[in-house]
Amino acid sequence: MTDLSYHMILGKGAYLRQLTTATTQMKSVEVGKEMTGSSPPSVFIGSWNYPDIFAGPMIAPVHGDTGIMDRPEEWICGNLSQEEIIGYRMNLVRGKHMTNACDVGSRFVEKLQEIVLADSSIESEAAFESAPAGFSFSEEHTPFGPSAPLERFEIEAGRWDPSLEKVFYDTDLTARNAVLDLHNSGLAFSTIQKAFSAGTMGRGPKRRLVPTRWSITACDTMIGDRLLSEVKKCPVIDTMRLYEFASLHNRYAVLLMPTSWQYEWTEAFLHVLGNEEYVFSDHEGHKGKDEYSPLGGCYYSCKMAVLEALAREHRQAGAIILREALPGYVPMGVFNVRENVRSAMREPFTEFEDLKSVIGHISDMFTLPVQRFITETTLLRESLRQRQCSLSDFSGFSGKRNVPPEA
């Protein structure tokens, strides 16, 4: 099957399933049918068979502070390698128990809520129906190690985070407003998302367990929508800006243009499995997007990260983001996009007088020929057309072939 027909017929979802299936050389921690240890704190809520779902704690078979195992905000800015991150995640054991998403009053769900509301790691004890086995990788959620159904699960009492405790007891506050208030207070995104997923927010009778991967995109979207409403009121930037960042076998280029808000996310996967070069792109105009993006949660994670930076500066811009995933890349969840783009937006930007100069610079830093990016995009191609640039203007921009990014 040709590259183009694969792109059109199967799309990004099928390709990522191939990538995650190919992730077979990882080794997760070995534990028996009984274990004691520490939850970072962390839980995982599955989505299969919703609203009857598997939910449970994530526990490391070590004692003490295991927080770094489930704090994505600290991994990239802390210069952790992909191997270190995966090593942490493969040491997290997932316990599973079938429950209904509406059953937030059960003692089992209350224990999960006590875990996510805690302000530090929680000592835990679990007995499983069988020895936990396997592991899970996904482009949506962070990886984790072996899993098994629970027979018994106990936790020690811990101290709750005051901000989370406040929204937990406010049964008149909507879940959306709780998420926004917590983000405004500076609480880490992953902490907010886990508390939201475990049904600790919202008006009393409407509280529900929310599958982990759904809750990640829901929180990115709620925060992003609120930030966008603020950014649209701000003055537009004056010049072309380019922010750059590379980590975890990825490169990012964030181009901000002196226009009202518009947004395009384009990602290329190059030779991760073999000789493939797949490019996927989606965009929205000033009014936003009505349907869910076919590119999945990373579309919303990137958007939120860019809007965070614009809101901090009280400025508005059009945003075009290009990403390359190169050999060695492993799907580890949308945190990879969110935290890389956040890191890019903290770097000093380079100003350019015109779009053609920006594209020339991107061509020098990226592996894929820039013409391929332009062909697959909508906003970038239209922006070039408006400036009377054509593909032929970039015929000499071949990209930096076979040059690996930072590990």
C-alpha positions as CSV (number, residue, x, y, z in Angstrom):
1,M,0.0,0.0,0.0
2,T,1.4,3.4,-0.9
3,D,2.0,6.1,1.7
4,L,-0.8,8.2,0.3
5,S,-3.4,5.4,0.3
6,Y,-2.4,4.4,3.8
7,H,-2.9,8.0,5.0
8,M,-6.3,8.3,3.4
9,I,-7.8,4.9,4.2
10,L,-6.4,4.0,7.6
11,G,-5.2,7.3,9.0
12,K,-3.3,8.1,12.2
13,G,-5.2,5.8,14.5
14,A,-4.3,2.7,12.6
15,Y,-0.6,3.8,12.3
16,L,-0.4,4.4,16.1
17,R,-1.9,1.0,16.8
18,Q,0.9,-0.4,14.7
19,L,3.4,1.6,16.7
20,T,2.0,0.5,20.1
21,T,1.8,-3.2,18.9
22,A,5.5,-3.0,17.9
23,T,6.5,-1.8,21.4
24,T,7.2,-5.4,22.5
25,Q,10.7,-5.2,23.9
26,M,9.8,-3.4,27.1
27,K,10.2,-5.2,30.4
28,S,7.8,-4.4,33.2
29,V,8.3,-5.1,36.9
30,E,7.6,-8.6,38.2
31,V,5.3,-9.0,41.2
32,G,3.4,-11.8,42.8
33,K,-0.3,-12.1,43.7
34,E,0.2,-9.9,46.7
35,M,2.2,-6.7,47.0
36,T,2.7,-3.6,49.1
37,G,4.1,-0.4,47.9
38,S,3.3,3.3,47.2
39,S,0.9,4.9,44.8
40,P,2.5,8.1,43.4
41,P,-0.6,8.9,43.8
42,S,-2.2,7.5,40.7
43,V,-5.3,5.7,39.4
44,F,-6.4,4.4,36.0
45,I,-9.9,4.4,34.8
46,G,-10.5,2.2,31.7
47,S,-13.0,3.0,28.9
48,W,-13.8,-0.5,27.6
49,N,-17.5,-1.4,28.1
50,Y,-18.4,2.1,29.5
51,P,-20.3,2.7,31.8
52,D,-19.3,-0.6,33.3
53,I,-15.5,-0.2,33.4
54,F,-12.3,-1.4,35.0
55,A,-10.9,1.1,37.5
56,G,-8.2,0.8,40.1
57,P,-5.0,2.1,41.6
58,M,-1.5,2.3,40.2
59,I,1.0,1.1,42.8
60,A,4.8,0.8,42.6
61,P,6.4,-2.1,44.6
62,V,8.6,0.3,46.6
63,H,7.9,2.4,49.6
64,G,8.2,6.2,50.1
65,D,7.9,9.0,47.6
66,T,7.1,7.7,44.2
67,G,5.6,10.9,42.9
68,I,8.1,11.3,40.0
69,M,6.6,8.2,38.4
70,D,3.4,10.0,37.6
71,R,4.3,13.7,37.3
72,P,4.7,14.3,33.5
73,E,5.2,18.0,34.1
74,E,8.6,17.2,35.6
75,W,10.0,14.8,33.1
76,I,10.9,16.9,30.1
77,C,11.9,20.0,31.9
78,G,13.9,17.7,34.2
79,N,15.8,16.3,31.2
80,L,14.7,12.8,31.8
81,S,15.5,10.4,29.0
82,Q,12.8,8.3,27.3
83,E,14.4,5.2,28.9
84,E,14.1,6.8,32.4
85,I,10.5,7.7,31.9
86,I,9.5,4.3,30.6
87,G,11.5,2.7,33.5
88,Y,9.4,4.6,36.0
89,R,6.1,3.7,34.2
90,M,7.0,0.0,33.9
91,N,7.3,-0.1,37.7
92,L,3.6,0.9,38.1
93,V,1.3,-2.0,38.7
94,R,-2.4,-1.5,37.7
95,G,-5.1,-3.1,39.8
96,K,-8.4,-3.6,38.1
97,H,-11.9,-3.9,39.5
98,M,-15.2,-3.7,37.5
99,T,-17.4,-0.9,38.6
100,N,-20.1,1.4,37.2
101,A,-19.1,4.9,36.3
102,C,-22.0,6.2,38.3
103,D,-21.2,4.3,41.4
104,V,-19.0,7.0,43.0
105,G,-20.4,6.3,46.5
106,S,-18.9,2.8,46.8
107,R,-16.1,2.1,49.3
108,F,-13.8,1.0,46.4
109,V,-14.3,4.3,44.5
110,E,-13.9,6.3,47.7
111,K,-10.4,4.7,48.1
112,L,-9.5,5.8,44.6
113,Q,-10.7,9.3,45.4
114,E,-8.6,9.3,48.5
115,I,-5.6,8.4,46.4
116,V,-6.1,11.2,43.8
117,L,-6.9,13.8,46.5
118,A,-3.7,13.1,48.4
119,D,-0.9,15.6,48.3
120,S,1.8,13.0,48.4
121,S,2.4,9.3,47.8
122,I,0.0,6.8,49.5
123,E,1.1,3.5,51.1
124,S,-1.0,0.7,49.6
125,E,-1.6,-3.0,49.8
126,A,-3.1,-5.2,47.1
127,A,-4.0,-8.8,46.5
128,F,-4.7,-9.9,42.9
129,E,-6.6,-12.8,41.4
130,S,-3.4,-13.7,39.5
131,A,0.1,-12.4,39.2
132,P,0.0,-9.1,37.3
133,A,1.4,-9.3,33.7
134,G,1.9,-7.3,30.5
135,F,2.2,-3.6,30.0
136,S,0.3,-0.8,28.1
137,F,1.6,1.9,25.7
138,S,-0.7,4.5,24.1
139,E,-0.5,7.8,22.3
140,E,-3.3,9.0,24.6
141,H,-2.3,8.0,28.1
142,T,1.1,7.4,29.8
143,P,2.4,3.8,29.8
144,F,2.1,1.5,32.7
145,G,3.4,-1.9,33.7
146,P,1.6,-5.2,34.6
147,S,-2.0,-5.4,35.5
148,A,-4.4,-7.9,37.1
149,P,-7.9,-8.0,38.7
150,L,-8.0,-7.1,42.3
151,E,-9.1,-9.4,45.1
152,R,-8.4,-6.9,47.9
153,F,-7.1,-3.3,48.1
154,E,-6.2,-1.2,51.1
155,I,-4.6,2.2,51.6
156,E,-3.2,4.2,54.5
157,A,-4.8,7.5,55.4
158,G,-3.1,10.5,53.8
159,R,-3.3,14.3,53.8
160,W,-5.4,15.8,51.1
161,D,-4.3,18.6,48.8
162,P,-6.2,21.7,50.2
163,S,-7.2,22.9,46.7
164,L,-8.6,19.5,45.7
165,E,-10.3,19.1,49.1
166,K,-12.1,22.4,48.6
167,V,-13.6,21.4,45.2
168,F,-14.4,17.9,46.5
169,Y,-16.7,19.3,49.2
170,D,-18.2,22.0,47.0
171,T,-21.1,19.9,45.5
172,D,-22.6,23.0,43.9
173,L,-19.5,23.7,41.8
174,T,-19.6,22.3,38.2
175,A,-16.8,20.0,37.2
176,R,-15.8,22.5,34.5
177,N,-15.5,25.4,36.9
178,A,-13.6,23.1,39.3
179,V,-11.0,22.2,36.6
180,L,-10.6,25.9,35.6
181,D,-10.3,27.1,39.2
182,L,-7.6,24.5,39.9
183,H,-5.7,25.4,36.8
184,N,-5.8,29.1,37.7
185,S,-4.4,28.2,41.1
186,G,-1.4,26.7,39.5
187,L,-2.1,23.0,40.3
188,A,-0.3,20.6,37.9
189,F,-2.4,19.4,34.9
190,S,-1.9,15.7,35.7
191,T,-3.1,16.3,39.3
192,I,-6.3,18.0,38.1
193,Q,-6.9,15.4,35.4
194,K,-6.7,12.4,37.8
195,A,-9.0,14.1,40.3
196,F,-11.5,14.8,37.5
197,S,-11.2,11.2,36.3
198,A,-12.0,9.8,39.7
199,G,-15.3,11.7,40.0
200,T,-14.2,14.1,42.8
201,M,-15.6,17.2,41.0
202,G,-19.0,18.4,39.9
203,R,-22.5,18.9,41.3
204,G,-23.2,16.0,43.7
205,P,-25.6,13.8,41.8
206,K,-23.8,14.4,38.5
207,R,-20.4,13.1,39.6
208,R,-19.0,10.2,37.5
209,L,-15.9,8.2,36.9
210,V,-14.4,9.4,33.6
211,P,-12.1,7.1,31.7
212,T,-8.5,8.3,31.9
213,R,-8.0,8.9,28.2
214,W,-11.3,10.8,28.0
215,S,-10.5,12.9,31.0
216,I,-7.1,14.0,29.6
217,T,-8.7,15.4,26.5
218,A,-11.7,16.8,28.5
219,C,-9.3,18.8,30.8
220,D,-7.2,20.0,27.9
221,T,-10.3,21.2,26.1
222,M,-12.0,22.9,29.1
223,I,-8.8,24.8,29.9
224,G,-8.0,25.5,26.3
225,D,-11.5,26.9,25.7
226,R,-11.3,29.2,28.6
227,L,-7.8,30.4,27.6
228,L,-9.0,31.0,24.1
229,S,-11.9,33.2,25.2
230,E,-9.2,35.4,27.0
231,V,-6.7,35.3,24.2
232,K,-9.3,36.5,21.6
233,K,-9.7,39.7,23.6
234,C,-5.9,40.5,23.4
235,P,-3.9,42.5,20.9
236,V,-2.3,40.6,18.0
237,I,1.5,40.1,18.1
238,D,3.6,42.4,15.8
239,T,6.0,40.0,14.0
240,M,6.5,36.4,12.9
241,R,7.8,34.3,15.8
242,L,9.4,30.8,15.8
243,Y,9.8,28.7,18.9
244,E,11.9,25.5,18.7
245,F,12.3,22.5,20.9
246,A,13.5,18.9,20.7
247,S,13.3,16.0,23.1
248,L,12.3,12.3,23.4
249,H,13.0,11.7,19.6
250,N,10.7,14.6,18.6
251,R,11.3,18.0,17.1
252,Y,8.8,20.9,17.4
253,A,8.5,24.2,15.6
254,V,5.8,26.6,16.9
255,L,5.1,29.4,14.4
256,L,3.1,32.3,15.7
257,M,1.8,34.7,13.0
258,P,0.5,38.3,13.4
259,T,-3.1,37.3,12.8
260,S,-6.2,36.7,14.8
261,W,-6.4,33.3,16.4
262,Q,-6.3,30.3,14.1
263,Y,-4.6,27.0,14.7
264,E,-3.0,24.1,12.8
265,W,-1.3,21.0,14.2
266,T,0.7,18.9,11.8
267,E,2.8,15.9,12.8
268,A,5.1,13.7,10.8
269,F,6.2,10.1,11.7
270,L,9.5,9.3,10.0
271,H,11.1,5.9,9.8
272,V,9.8,4.9,13.3
273,L,8.8,1.4,12.2
274,G,10.8,1.2,8.9
275,N,10.8,3.4,5.9
276,E,7.5,5.0,6.5
277,E,6.9,8.8,6.2
278,Y,3.4,9.6,7.3
279,V,2.1,13.2,7.8
280,F,-1.2,14.0,9.6
281,S,-2.7,17.5,9.9
282,D,-5.8,19.2,11.2
283,H,-6.8,22.9,11.8
284,E,-9.4,25.3,12.9
285,G,-10.2,28.9,12.1
286,H,-11.1,31.8,14.4
287,K,-14.5,30.3,15.4
288,G,-12.9,27.1,16.5
289,K,-13.8,23.5,15.7
290,D,-17.2,21.7,16.0
291,E,-16.2,18.1,15.5
292,Y,-13.6,16.0,17.4
293,S,-10.2,16.1,15.7
294,P,-9.2,12.9,13.9
295,L,-5.7,13.5,15.2
296,G,-6.9,12.7,18.8
297,G,-5.9,14.1,22.1
298,C,-2.6,15.6,21.0
299,Y,-4.5,18.2,18.9
300,Y,-6.0,19.6,22.1
301,S,-2.9,19.2,24.3
302,C,-0.8,21.3,21.8
303,K,-3.6,23.9,21.5
304,M,-3.9,24.3,25.3
305,A,-0.1,24.6,25.7
306,V,0.1,27.4,23.0
307,L,-2.9,29.2,24.5
308,E,-1.3,29.1,28.0
309,A,1.7,31.0,26.7
310,L,-0.3,33.5,24.8
311,A,-2.5,34.1,27.8
312,R,0.5,34.7,30.0
313,E,1.7,37.4,27.6
314,H,-1.8,38.8,27.0
315,R,-1.4,38.5,23.3
316,Q,-3.2,36.9,20.3
317,A,-1.7,35.1,17.3
318,G,-2.3,32.5,14.6
319,A,-0.5,29.3,15.6
320,I,1.0,26.7,13.2
321,I,2.8,23.8,14.9
322,L,4.9,21.2,13.1
323,R,6.2,18.1,14.8
324,E,8.5,15.3,13.7
325,A,8.7,11.9,15.5
326,L,11.8,10.1,14.4
327,P,13.5,6.7,14.9
328,G,13.5,5.7,18.5
329,Y,10.1,7.4,19.2
330,V,7.7,5.4,21.4
331,P,4.1,6.5,22.0
332,M,3.9,7.6,25.7
333,G,0.7,9.6,25.8
334,V,-0.3,13.2,24.9
335,F,1.8,14.6,27.8
336,N,4.6,14.2,25.3
337,V,3.1,16.9,23.1
338,R,1.8,19.1,25.9
339,E,5.0,19.3,27.8
340,N,7.3,19.6,24.7
341,V,5.2,22.5,23.4
342,R,5.1,24.1,26.9
343,S,8.9,23.8,26.9
344,A,9.1,25.3,23.4
345,M,7.0,28.3,24.5
346,R,9.4,28.9,27.4
347,E,12.4,29.2,25.1
348,P,13.4,32.6,23.5
349,F,11.7,33.0,20.1
350,T,13.3,34.1,16.9
351,E,11.7,36.9,14.9
352,F,11.3,36.8,11.1
353,E,10.2,39.5,8.7
354,D,8.3,37.2,6.4
355,L,6.9,33.7,6.2
356,K,9.2,32.4,3.5
357,S,12.2,33.1,5.8
358,V,10.6,31.2,8.6
359,I,10.0,28.2,6.3
360,G,13.6,28.3,5.2
361,H,14.7,28.1,8.8
362,I,12.4,25.2,9.6
363,S,13.7,23.4,6.6
364,D,17.2,23.6,8.0
365,M,16.1,22.1,11.4
366,F,13.7,19.4,10.2
367,T,14.3,16.1,8.5
368,L,11.2,15.9,6.3
369,P,11.4,18.2,3.2
370,V,9.3,21.3,4.0
371,Q,7.4,20.9,0.8
372,R,5.8,17.8,2.2
373,F,4.6,19.7,5.3
374,I,3.2,22.5,3.1
375,T,1.3,20.0,0.9
376,E,-0.3,18.3,3.8
377,T,-1.4,21.5,5.6
378,T,-4.3,23.9,5.1
379,L,-3.5,27.0,7.1
380,L,0.2,27.0,6.3
381,R,-0.4,26.5,2.6
382,E,-3.1,29.2,2.5
383,S,-0.9,31.6,4.4
384,L,1.8,31.1,1.9
385,R,-0.6,31.6,-1.0
386,Q,-1.8,34.9,0.5
387,R,1.8,36.0,0.5
388,Q,2.1,34.9,-3.1
389,C,4.5,32.0,-2.3
390,S,4.2,28.7,-4.1
391,L,5.7,25.2,-3.6
392,S,8.3,25.9,-6.3
393,D,9.7,28.7,-4.1
394,F,10.9,25.9,-1.7
395,S,12.2,23.5,-4.2
396,G,15.7,23.9,-2.8
397,F,14.7,23.3,0.8
398,S,15.3,19.6,1.1
399,G,15.4,19.1,4.8
400,K,18.1,17.5,6.9
401,R,17.8,13.9,6.0
402,N,18.8,11.2,8.5
403,V,19.8,13.6,11.3
404,P,18.4,12.4,14.7
405,P,16.9,14.8,17.2
406,E,17.9,15.0,20.8
407,A,17.3,11.8,22.7
